[in-house]
Amino acid sequence: MRARPIATLIILLLCGCAASGVDVTSLLQQYDDYEKDVRAVASDPRAIEVLDGAQAKRTEAAALIEKGKKSEAATLLEEATADARLAYEVDRAQATARRAEKCRLEVEQARTKWSEAVFVLEQTEEFVQKDAPAAKIEPVTAPAVAALPSSTLQPDSFPPPDLSGISTEWTAWRKAASDYKVASADLERIYTASSAAAQMEKVEPPMALHQRYLAARATQSLECRVRAEANENVCLESTEQIAAYADGREAALRATLEL
């Protein structure tokens, strides 16, 4: 993914240089390259929907360029790029969620096989009047998982009505990112710049709303990254859990034979 187009757009808007001297056609091409990269890998319906929304803004920005309205076009392109970035993060989060669900199912299947072996052992114990308690101890204890913050991805909650709400959400997901060791420096730069711009003295309401939009999109992208990492952790842990249940099943079967 290309980080330069995002940074370029932010700098231009914060400097107030979008109105004159901006090569908006170049910014448009940079967005097109970014969108092409995302669309090449996106498969989740929601991600594609977000990407389609970004493309609609791109079309509107192109029309504004034709009319010489470069500042408005640059603003739309910045939002479109934020949307495209979110589409990529949503797609990755959804893909890892599907893998995590498969990993959980495989763990449950391994636990079922272990449970069946323990059941046979218990029946044998009852018949021979002997006990093998060590072979019946469940080999896996559920790992402690930190609860994630409330989601920012509900359509009816975007964007939050004020910057305070966005700040609360960002702080919560930034902490979760730290807990899960998720890289977030690029998103933090965008959030910090947008949040500061939205609070600048004498900022026009439309520009303040625009900057809140960017800050909220950065927060949503961070949430997706954290969820993707949490999903990846599920599969990493499942490998050890499946192996432990297999060993426990073997121990239960061995104990049954020894009785």
C-alpha positions in Angstrom: 0.0 0.0 0.0 1.2 3.5 -0.8 1.5 5.8 2.2 2.9 8.9 0.2 -0.4 9.9 -1.4 -2.1 10.0 2.0 0.6 12.1 3.6 0.8 14.4 0.5 -2.9 15.1 0.7 -2.8 15.8 4.4 0.1 18.2 4.1 -1.6 20.1 1.2 -4.8 20.6 3.1 -3.3 21.5 6.4 -1.1 24.1 4.7 -4.0 25.5 2.9 -2.3 25.1 -0.4 -4.9 23.1 -2.1 -6.6 26.1 -3.6 -3.7 27.1 -5.8 -0.7 25.6 -7.3 -1.7 22.0 -6.5 -1.2 19.3 -9.1 -4.6 17.7 -8.4 -4.3 15.6 -11.5 -1.3 14.0 -10.0 -3.2 13.4 -6.8 -6.0 11.8 -8.8 -3.5 9.5 -10.4 -2.0 8.6 -7.1 -5.5 7.7 -5.7 -6.2 5.6 -8.8 -3.0 3.6 -8.2 -3.9 3.1 -4.6 -7.5 2.1 -5.4 -6.2 -0.3 -8.1 -4.0 -2.1 -5.6 -6.8 -2.4 -3.1 -9.4 -3.7 -5.6 -6.9 -6.3 -6.8 -7.0 -8.0 -3.4 -10.4 -7.1 -1.9 -13.0 -9.8 -1.9 -15.2 -9.0 1.2 -18.5 -7.5 0.2 -18.3 -4.7 2.8 -14.8 -3.8 1.8 -15.9 -3.6 -1.8 -18.8 -1.4 -0.8 -16.5 1.0 1.0 -14.2 1.0 -2.0 -17.1 1.7 -4.4 -17.9 4.7 -2.2 -14.4 5.9 -2.5 -14.6 5.6 -6.3 -17.8 7.7 -6.4 -15.8 10.5 -4.6 -13.0 10.1 -7.1 -15.5 10.5 -10.0 -16.9 13.6 -8.3 -13.4 15.0 -7.7 -12.6 14.5 -11.4 -15.6 16.5 -12.4 -14.5 19.3 -10.0 -11.1 19.3 -11.5 -12.7 19.9 -14.9 -14.4 22.9 -13.4 -11.2 24.3 -12.0 -12.3 23.6 -8.4 -9.0 22.2 -7.2 -9.4 22.7 -3.5 -12.7 20.9 -3.4 -11.3 18.1 -5.5 -8.3 17.7 -3.2 -10.6 17.4 -0.2 -12.7 14.7 -1.9 -9.6 12.8 -2.9 -8.3 12.8 0.6 -11.6 11.3 1.8 -11.6 8.8 -1.0 -8.0 7.7 -0.1 -9.1 7.3 3.5 -12.0 5.2 2.3 -9.8 3.0 0.2 -7.4 2.5 3.0 -10.3 1.4 5.2 -11.5 -0.9 2.5 -8.1 -2.7 2.6 -8.1 -3.0 6.3 -11.7 -4.2 6.4 -10.9 -6.9 3.8 -8.0 -8.1 5.8 -9.9 -8.1 9.1 -12.7 -10.2 7.5 -10.3 -12.6 5.9 -8.5 -13.3 9.2 -11.9 -13.6 10.9 -12.8 -16.4 8.5 -9.5 -18.1 9.2 -10.0 -17.7 12.9 -13.4 -19.3 12.8 -11.9 -22.3 10.9 -9.1 -22.5 13.5 -11.7 -22.5 16.4 -13.6 -25.3 14.6 -10.5 -27.4 14.3 -9.7 -26.9 18.0 -13.3 -28.0 18.9 -12.9 -31.1 16.7 -9.7 -32.0 18.5 -11.4 -31.5 21.8 -14.3 -33.7 20.8 -11.9 -36.5 19.9 -10.1 -36.1 23.3 -13.5 -36.1 25.1 -14.5 -39.3 23.3 -11.3 -41.0 24.4 -11.9 -39.8 28.0 -15.4 -41.2 27.9 -14.1 -44.6 26.9 -11.6 -44.4 29.7 -14.3 -43.6 32.3 -16.4 -46.5 31.1 -13.4 -48.8 31.5 -12.6 -47.4 34.9 -16.1 -48.2 36.1 -15.9 -51.7 34.7 -12.6 -52.6 36.2 -13.0 -50.5 39.4 -9.8 -48.7 38.9 -9.0 -45.0 38.4 -6.6 -43.1 36.1 -7.3 -39.4 37.0 -4.2 -38.0 35.4 -5.3 -39.1 32.0 -8.6 -37.3 32.3 -7.3 -33.8 33.0 -8.2 -31.4 30.2 -5.0 -30.5 28.5 -6.0 -27.1 27.3 -7.1 -24.1 29.4 -8.8 -21.3 27.7 -6.3 -18.4 27.2 -7.1 -15.1 28.7 -8.1 -12.7 26.0 -8.4 -9.0 26.5 -11.8 -7.6 25.6 -11.7 -5.3 22.6 -13.3 -1.9 22.7 -16.7 -1.2 21.2 -16.7 -1.3 17.4 -16.5 1.9 15.4 -17.7 0.1 12.2 -21.4 0.3 12.7 -22.9 2.3 9.7 -25.2 4.4 11.9 -22.4 5.4 14.2 -20.1 7.0 11.6 -18.8 9.5 11.9 -19.3 10.3 15.6 -21.1 13.7 16.1 -18.2 15.4 17.6 -14.4 15.2 17.9 -14.7 14.2 21.6 -16.4 11.0 20.6 -13.8 10.3 17.9 -11.0 11.0 20.5 -12.6 8.5 23.0 -12.7 5.8 20.3 -9.2 6.5 19.1 -7.8 6.3 22.6 -9.5 3.0 23.3 -8.3 1.4 20.0 -4.8 2.9 20.3 -4.5 1.1 23.7 -5.7 -2.1 22.1 -3.2 -1.7 19.3 -0.5 -1.4 22.0 -1.7 -4.5 23.8 -1.7 -6.5 20.6 1.6 -5.0 19.4 0.0 -3.7 16.2 1.9 -1.1 14.1 -0.1 2.1 14.0 2.4 5.0 13.4 1.0 5.8 10.0 -2.6 6.0 11.2 -1.5 7.9 14.3 0.1 10.6 12.1 -3.1 10.9 10.1 -5.3 11.0 13.2 -3.1 13.5 15.0 -2.9 15.9 12.0 -6.7 15.6 11.3 -7.7 16.1 14.9 -5.4 19.2 15.2 -6.7 20.6 12.0 -10.3 20.2 13.1 -9.6 22.3 16.2 -7.7 25.1 14.5 -8.8 28.6 15.3 -11.2 30.0 12.7 -11.5 26.7 10.9 -14.5 26.7 8.6 -17.2 24.2 9.6 -17.0 22.2 6.3 -13.3 21.8 6.8 -13.7 20.8 10.4 -16.2 18.2 9.4 -13.8 17.0 6.7 -11.0 16.6 9.2 -13.3 14.8 11.7 -14.1 12.4 8.9 -10.5 11.6 8.3 -9.8 11.2 12.0 -12.8 8.8 12.3 -11.6 6.8 9.2 -8.2 6.5 10.8 -9.8 5.1 13.9 -11.8 2.6 12.0 -8.7 1.4 10.1 -6.9 1.0 13.4 -9.8 -1.1 14.7 -9.6 -3.4 11.7 -5.8 -3.8 12.2 -6.3 -4.8 15.8 -9.1 -7.2 15.0 -7.0 -8.8 12.2 -4.1 -9.3 14.7 -6.4 -10.8 17.3 -7.8 -13.2 14.7 -4.2 -14.2 13.7 -3.5 -14.9 17.3 -6.4 -17.3 17.5 -4.9 -19.4 14.8 -1.4 -19.3 16.3 -2.8 -20.5 19.6 -4.9 -23.1 17.9 -1.9 -25.0 16.7 -0.7 -25.6 20.2 -4.2 -26.4 21.5 -4.8 -29.0 18.8 -1.4 -30.7 19.6 -2.2 -30.7 23.3 -5.6 -32.3 22.7 -4.0 -34.9 20.5 -1.5 -35.7 23.2 -4.3 -35.8 25.8 -6.3 -38.2 23.6 -3.3 -40.5 23.2 -2.8 -40.5 27.0 -6.4 -41.4 27.6 -6.3 -44.2 25.1 -3.0 -45.5 26.7 -4.5 -45.4 30.1 -7.5 -47.3 28.9 -5.3 -50.1 27.5 -3.3 -50.2 30.7 -6.4 -50.7 32.8 
